[in-house]
């Protein structure tokens, strides 16, 4: 399994955080999990990894911006 943190900003320079989890050979399906938090916590990361273990490419992203 591969995982990675994705940190990006929109055109207004507002920061968003995402976490991607996927198997080397995923099943072709994907899941987007949107959480209303400033950062991705370990609990949400574990959920993404569990779904990735089932073969889903899982992207967990925040929908609230951070001032960082």
MDAnalysis code that builds the backbone (N, CA, C; Angstrom):
import MDAnalysis as mda
import numpy as np

u = mda.Universe.empty(204, n_residues=68, atom_resindex=np.repeat(np.arange(68), 3), trajectory=True)
u.add_TopologyAttr("name", ["N", "CA", "C"] * 68)
u.add_TopologyAttr("resid", np.arange(1, 69))
u.add_TopologyAttr("resname", ["UNK", "UNK", "UNK", "UNK", "UNK", "UNK", "UNK", "UNK", "UNK", "UNK", "UNK", "UNK", "UNK", "UNK", "UNK", "UNK", "UNK", "UNK", "UNK", "UNK", "UNK", "UNK", "UNK", "UNK", "UNK", "UNK", "UNK", "UNK", "UNK", "UNK", "UNK", "UNK", "UNK", "UNK", "UNK", "UNK", "UNK", "UNK", "UNK", "UNK", "UNK", "UNK", "UNK", "UNK", "UNK", "UNK", "UNK", "UNK", "UNK", "UNK", "UNK", "UNK", "UNK", "UNK", "UNK", "UNK", "UNK", "UNK", "UNK", "UNK", "UNK", "UNK", "UNK", "UNK", "UNK", "UNK", "UNK", "UNK"])
u.atoms.positions = np.array([
    [0.851, -1.174, 0.000],
    [0.000, 0.000, 0.000],
    [0.893, 1.232, 0.000],
    [0.468, 2.220, -0.752],
    [1.161, 3.499, -0.711],
    [0.215, 4.562, -0.169],
    [0.778, 5.459, 0.624],
    [0.011, 6.569, 1.183],
    [0.826, 7.843, 1.006],
    [0.130, 8.950, 0.903],
    [0.839, 10.226, 0.804],
    [-0.052, 11.362, 1.294],
    [0.598, 12.351, 1.877],
    [-0.070, 13.580, 2.273],
    [-0.023, 14.542, 1.095],
    [-1.111, 15.223, 0.858],
    [-1.190, 16.204, -0.216],
    [-1.617, 17.527, 0.403],
    [-0.772, 18.523, 0.281],
    [-1.021, 19.838, 0.845],
    [-1.096, 20.817, -0.322],
    [-2.189, 21.527, -0.454],
    [-2.329, 22.433, -1.595],
    [-3.093, 23.686, -1.201],
    [-2.984, 24.687, -2.034],
    [-3.674, 25.966, -1.815],
    [-4.499, 26.313, -3.040],
    [-5.631, 26.971, -2.807],
    [-6.441, 27.425, -3.932],
    [-5.917, 28.773, -4.422],
    [-6.606, 29.381, -5.341],
    [-6.133, 30.653, -5.917],
    [-6.120, 31.794, -4.908],
    [-6.901, 31.668, -3.843],
    [-6.907, 32.685, -2.789],
    [-5.889, 32.359, -1.695],
    [-5.024, 31.376, -1.948],
    [-3.964, 30.954, -1.027],
    [-4.499, 30.315, 0.248],
    [-5.723, 29.794, 0.215],
    [-6.252, 29.063, 1.363],
    [-5.733, 27.630, 1.294],
    [-5.282, 27.122, 2.435],
    [-4.632, 25.818, 2.508],
    [-5.651, 24.701, 2.748],
    [-5.511, 23.628, 1.998],
    [-6.308, 22.413, 2.166],
    [-5.356, 21.238, 2.345],
    [-5.825, 20.220, 3.046],
    [-5.004, 19.041, 3.312],
    [-5.753, 17.810, 2.825],
    [-5.020, 16.888, 2.190],
    [-5.596, 15.625, 1.742],
    [-4.656, 14.481, 2.089],
    [-5.197, 13.274, 2.053],
    [-4.436, 12.061, 2.314],
    [-4.897, 11.023, 1.307],
    [-3.963, 10.429, 0.597],
    [-4.269, 9.443, -0.433],
    [-3.747, 8.088, 0.005],
    [-4.592, 7.053, -0.098],
    [-4.197, 5.683, 0.224],
    [-4.648, 4.776, -0.913],
    [-3.723, 3.920, -1.379],
    [-4.072, 2.997, -2.465],
    [-3.151, 1.790, -2.457],
    [-3.673, 0.681, -2.968],
    [-2.875, -0.521, -3.145],
    [-2.053, -0.400, -4.410],
    [-1.068, -1.271, -4.564],
    [-0.266, -1.283, -5.786],
    [-1.138, -1.590, -7.005],
    [-2.140, -2.467, -6.820],
    [-3.071, -2.793, -7.897],
    [-4.503, -2.633, -7.377],
    [-5.022, -1.403, -7.385],
    [-6.380, -1.166, -6.887],
    [-7.423, -1.810, -7.795],
    [-8.662, -1.903, -7.306],
    [-9.733, -2.564, -8.052],
    [-10.395, -1.675, -9.101],
    [-9.946, -0.437, -9.230],
    [-10.507, 0.466, -10.232],
    [-11.563, 1.410, -9.697],
    [-11.990, 1.205, -8.464],
    [-12.993, 2.079, -7.862],
    [-12.309, 3.053, -6.900],
    [-12.942, 4.186, -6.677],
    [-12.376, 5.172, -5.774],
    [-13.420, 5.724, -4.838],
    [-12.953, 6.211, -3.712],
    [-13.823, 6.806, -2.705],
    [-13.227, 8.138, -2.297],
    [-14.068, 9.169, -2.232],
    [-13.660, 10.473, -1.717],
    [-14.335, 10.667, -0.377],
    [-13.520, 10.926, 0.639],
    [-14.045, 11.205, 1.979],
    [-13.760, 12.671, 2.270],
    [-14.804, 13.445, 2.507],
    [-14.648, 14.866, 2.834],
    [-14.933, 15.047, 4.317],
    [-13.962, 15.617, 5.024],
    [-14.174, 15.845, 6.457],
    [-14.095, 17.336, 6.762],
    [-14.928, 17.751, 7.677],
    [-15.011, 19.164, 8.055],
    [-14.044, 19.417, 9.211],
    [-12.759, 19.441, 8.874],
    [-11.715, 19.651, 9.870],
    [-10.587, 20.441, 9.240],
    [-9.735, 21.022, 10.063],
    [-8.607, 21.792, 9.544],
    [-7.455, 20.905, 9.103],
    [-7.398, 19.690, 9.626],
    [-6.305, 18.789, 9.294],
    [-6.834, 17.365, 9.278],
    [-6.097, 16.485, 8.645],
    [-6.467, 15.075, 8.576],
    [-5.897, 14.391, 9.819],
    [-6.759, 13.789, 10.627],
    [-6.344, 13.136, 11.870],
    [-6.063, 11.652, 11.629],
    [-5.407, 11.015, 12.587],
    [-5.027, 9.609, 12.457],
    [-6.256, 8.704, 12.300],
    [-7.348, 9.016, 12.969],
    [-8.561, 8.198, 12.849],
    [-9.054, 8.166, 11.395],
    [-9.094, 9.320, 10.755],
    [-9.528, 9.379, 9.357],
    [-8.538, 8.662, 8.435],
    [-7.234, 8.788, 8.738],
    [-6.208, 8.092, 7.951],
    [-6.401, 6.580, 8.023],
    [-6.720, 6.088, 9.216],
    [-6.943, 4.642, 9.384],
    [-8.143, 4.181, 8.558],
    [-9.205, 4.962, 8.527],
    [-10.372, 4.620, 7.701],
    [-9.974, 4.555, 6.234],
    [-9.192, 5.535, 5.773],
    [-8.734, 5.534, 4.378],
    [-7.885, 4.302, 4.086],
    [-7.003, 3.924, 5.016],
    [-6.171, 2.728, 4.805],
    [-7.011, 1.460, 4.779],
    [-8.026, 1.365, 5.614],
    [-8.915, 0.189, 5.617],
    [-9.636, 0.049, 4.279],
    [-10.130, 1.176, 3.763],
    [-10.804, 1.135, 2.459],
    [-9.819, 0.789, 1.350],
    [-8.603, 1.296, 1.446],
    [-7.578, 0.963, 0.450],
    [-7.240, -0.520, 0.510],
    [-7.229, -1.107, 1.695],
    [-6.989, -2.551, 1.831],
    [-8.042, -3.370, 1.090],
    [-9.235, -2.801, 0.943],
    [-10.309, -3.472, 0.194],
    [-10.185, -3.246, -1.308],
    [-9.190, -2.451, -1.725],
    [-8.941, -2.231, -3.143],
    [-9.346, -0.877, -3.681],
    [-9.933, -0.040, -2.831],
    [-10.385, 1.272, -3.284],
    [-9.250, 2.293, -3.219],
    [-9.108, 3.115, -4.254],
    [-8.243, 4.284, -4.159],
    [-9.022, 5.276, -3.314],
    [-8.452, 5.682, -2.191],
    [-9.184, 6.504, -1.239],
    [-8.494, 7.849, -1.054],
    [-9.243, 8.913, -1.301],
    [-8.744, 10.265, -1.080],
    [-9.556, 10.891, 0.041],
    [-8.862, 11.269, 1.081],
    [-9.468, 11.930, 2.227],
    [-9.051, 13.389, 2.167],
    [-10.023, 14.299, 2.162],
    [-9.646, 15.711, 2.077],
    [-10.470, 16.549, 3.031],
    [-9.851, 17.633, 3.457],
    [-10.558, 18.572, 4.325],
    [-11.373, 19.513, 3.451],
    [-12.481, 19.978, 3.980],
    [-13.284, 20.956, 3.253],
    [-13.227, 22.307, 3.941],
    [-12.534, 22.363, 5.069],
    [-12.312, 23.597, 5.806],
    [-10.870, 24.009, 5.598],
    [-10.632, 25.282, 5.421],
    [-9.278, 25.754, 5.174],
    [-8.541, 26.045, 6.461],
    [-7.234, 26.023, 6.363],
    [-6.366, 26.334, 7.482],
    [-5.624, 27.620, 7.180],
    [-5.333, 28.391, 8.178],
    [-4.615, 29.652, 7.985],
    [-3.118, 29.452, 7.862],
    [-2.608, 28.230, 8.030],
    [-1.168, 27.961, 7.977],
    [-0.567, 28.335, 6.652],
])
